[in-house]
């Protein structure tokens, strides 16, 4: 498959028209705006999000709501960092936690997954209705609570001490909550590892109408944290929920 610049004008125009017909769309300051291939990304994102709904995915029969390309990105980051601990905020049904554990198991590593959600009912339902190998589920620890709350943090911090940690933030998508998560979990990230902010594409859409969501939190937070950089080199796909949301610790 070629990159965005290899799209034919006819194909690009048809996707743009399809997105416009849907009545959906992304904010004028979406994270990919200003890039040389912004028009192609905008077209692909409109078609994927509003028409094809390519984020409606599953893993081992469990809903995970992630773009396929982002799953490839997650496994690449895990393979690069080789974390002792992957922390996910926003478990929902648990599909992504199971995917992350699968990647760690395939690597033959001892890495663990901690997944956090304020409502544990969906996770408990998943575990009651499915049968997974013990070797997989033993890698996953579910914590019920506010991912940015003090009680949750007091459980997480000791377990992450002196470990190589990678974090994926996918809980409440308000700017204030994401900022609280960034301020907490960034403390756990060693140089060379990442904290990923999910759903940066939703600012200004029907899901985060005010525009004050994950992307606005990233822009505000990164401006005062020079020890991190936005690792756009790690996000090569047109359709993605993590445009400009992969933050790498550089010092």
N, C-alpha and C positions, 0 to 999 in steps of 0.2 A: 504494500500500500504506500502511496506517495504521501508527502506532507501537505499542509494546507495550501501552499503556493502552487501545487500541481493540480488543484481543482480546475475544471473547465468553467468558463464563465456561464455556460448554459446550466450546468449542474448547480452552481452556486446560486444563480438567480432563481431556480426552481425551489430550492430549499428556503431561500429568503421569503419568497412568496407564500410558501406553505406556513412558515412561522407567522407571517403577518395575518394570514387568514384565520389563524387560531385565536387571535386576540390576546395572546400572551406576549411576553417580552421581558427584557432585562433592563436594569437601570442604565442611565447614560454614563454612570461611573462604575459599571461592572468591572471586575478585576482584569479582564482581558482588553478593555478599551485602551486605545493608544498603541497597542502592539501592531506590528506590520500586517499580521494576518487576522486582525480583529473582526473584519467582516465575515470571514470564513468561520471563525469561532462562534460569532453571534448567530450565524445561520445554523450551524450544527447544534448549538445549545438550544435554540428555539425548537428545532425539530425533535431533538432527543428528549427534552424536558416536557414539552407540552403536547407533542403528537405521539411519538414512539414510546415515551415514558420508559426509557432505557434504564432508569435507576430502579425499576421494580424487579429486583433480582432476588435470588435465594441461594443458600449454600446448605447442602445436605438436607434439603427440604424445608429450611427455615428462612423466613424473610430477612433480608439484610439491607435493602434499599441503598445500594451503592452502584455507581457506574462501573461497568466491567474494567475500564481502563484504570480506575482508581484502585481496584483490587490488585491489578498488576503492579501499580506503583507501591502499594503497601508491602507486597511481598519483596519488591526490589529494595525498599528501605530496610526491611527486616534482614534481608540477606547481607546488606552492606553493614549495618550496625551490629548485627548479631546480639540483640538485647537480651539481658537476663530477665527483663520485665517489660511487657507492653501494657500500658494503661489505656483503657477506652472509657470515655464518659458518654453515656447515652446508650444503654444496652438494647432497649426495645425488646424484640423477640430473641435476640442473641445470635443472629446469623453472622454478624461480623466477628464477634468473639470466637465463634466456632471456626471461622475462616482463619483468623489470626493464629489460633491454636494449631490448626492443620498445617499452616506454613512452618511454624516452629517445630512441629513433629517431623515434617518432611526433611527439615534441615538436620535432624538428629541432635538438636540442641536441647538444653534443659530449661529453656525459657518458659516463663509463666505469663498468663494474661489475667489482669484484674479488670473487670468490667463493672461499671457503676450506673445505677439508675435510681431515680427517686421513687419509682413504682416497680416493684419486683414481680407483679402478677403475670406479666407476659413471659418473663424468663422462667418462672415456675411452671407455667403452662407448657412451654417448650420442653422442659426437662421431663414433665409428666407424660407428654404425648409422643416423645421420640426416644429411641434407644441408640446411644452413641457409644463407641468403644471407651472403656475406662481410661485407656492410655491417653485419649483425647480430653475427656472431661476433667481429668485430674489436673490438667494444665490451667483450668479456668476457675477463678474465684470471683463469685458475684457478691457485690456489696450494695445493699439497698440504702439509699440516702441521697442527699443533695451533693452533687459532685463538687460544688464550691463551698460546702458547709464545713464547719469546724470539726464536727464529729467524724465526718468522712475523712477529712485530712489527717486527723490523728490516727486513723487506721492505716492510711496509705504511706505517710512519711516514714515511719520506722521500717516498713517492708521494702521501701525503695532505697534505703541508706546503703551507700557504697555499691550500688548496682548500676549497670548500664541500662538506662531507661529510655523508651520511646513512647510518646503519648499521642493519642488521637482524640480530639475534642469533638463530640457530636451530640451534646446534650441540648439544653435550652438555647435557642438561637438569638437571644437578645444581646445587644451590645454589652450591657452591664454584666450579664452572666459570663459571657465569653471573656471579658476583661478579668473578672475574678478568677476564672479558671487559668488564664494565661499567667497571671501573677503568682498563682500557687504552683502549678505543675511545671512551669519553666525552671523552677528551682531544682528540679530533679534531673534535668537534661544535661548530660555531660557534653563536652566539646566533641563535635562530629556527629551527634545524634540530633533528633528532630522532635518538634511538637507540631502536629498537623491540625489545622483548624478546618473542620468540615463545613460544607454548605456555604462557602463564601459567595457563591453565585446567587444566593437568595435575597440579598439586600435589594430593596426596592421592588420586589415581586409581590405577588398576591400572598405569599407566605410570610414575608417580612416587609410589610407595606411601608413602614416608616423609613426604611432604608438604614435603620440603625441596628444592624445585625452583625453576623460574624466578620464580614469584610471591613466594616467601619471599625470594629474592635481591633482587627489586625493592623489597620493603618494607624490608629492611634497608639497602639501598644509598641509597635516596631520602631516608631519614631523616637521613643525614649529608652530603647533597649539595644544599643549598638553591639551587644554581645551576640545578637541574633541577626540573621539575614533571611530575606525571602528567597527560597531556593527554587526559582522558576526553572532551573535546569533539570529538576527532578520531576517536572510535570509536563510531559510531551504530548498529551492527548487533547484533541479538540473538545470532546465532551467530558466534562469533569466537574465534580462538586468541590474541588480543592484548588481552583485557580488562585495563585498567589497566597495559598494557605499553608504551604509547607515551609516551616521556619526551622532553619538550621543554626545550631549553636556554633559559633566560630571562635569564641574566646571566653 
